[in-house]
Amino acid sequence: MTLSPYAGSVPLFTQMLGGLDNVLGKAQAHATEKKIRAGRADAGALVSGHVSLSKQVQIACDFARGVTAAPRRRRGGRSTKIRNRASMNCAH
């Protein structure tokens, strides 16, 4: 039995990004409850030497989009481009 690229990647990315969405939702609820200013938590790195939380979410979304677009590019299609990343709400 062969495994298509879609079947081997998209369900995993759906689960991963869904879990990330769940964690971000809990973090947002916690920040609201503790009256933590919006944007403060994702502005800096969580651990010294790491990129910010917002950048980590962006990397996860871009990786999933890039991997799932690869078969389309091999068939001669084009990958979708993100025009306005600031307005894109990938994970939450």
Secondary structure, 3 states (H helix, E strand, C coil): CCCCHHHHHHHHHHHHHHHHHHHHHHHHHHHHHCCCCCCHHHHCECCCCCCEHHHHHHHHHHHHHHHHHHHHHHCCCCCCCCCCHHHCCCCC
